[in-house]
């Protein structure tokens, strides 16, 4: 229940999204974050989660439709995504004018992202909408230590952790919105990014 809040995201306000897509085994999570208007040092997070079944995998076109709707409702500054399972949909959204930011799930990229997330959670700087599934997925996450800090281990965690990953991606974009570096995608306009705090 820590961080649970009735605060509502403000339509038209600067908003950042994190997307972690699973098709058959993992769930798919889109997290939106905004800096709160009443407590500007804090971020507020909401989620939309898709859970696959044995007979029905997650349809990424539903995820794309949701992001389009969120882009209409809010000032969606950046959509940070894991390229696995979402590379082509991201490029299609880019063609439509949405700003998508590829963040590879490498040790080098995810260590500072998870470090920032953990620090803000410890400091009570993130509130959320009370989504029980999202909260459980965040609690499921088990840290994997490395020489620079830590990431999250899907293999060792207690269940799905997609909402924790999407939260980390969204928070990273909100606090490091200009943290970009060159990639082969730049010729097509696709931003390739990660936190450079490591």
Helices and strands as residue ranges (DSSP letters): E 14-20, E 28-35, E 43-50, H 60-73, E 75-81, H 87-95, E 100-102, H 107-122, E 126-128, H 132-140, E 142-146, E 149-153, H 162-175, G 184-188, E 191-192
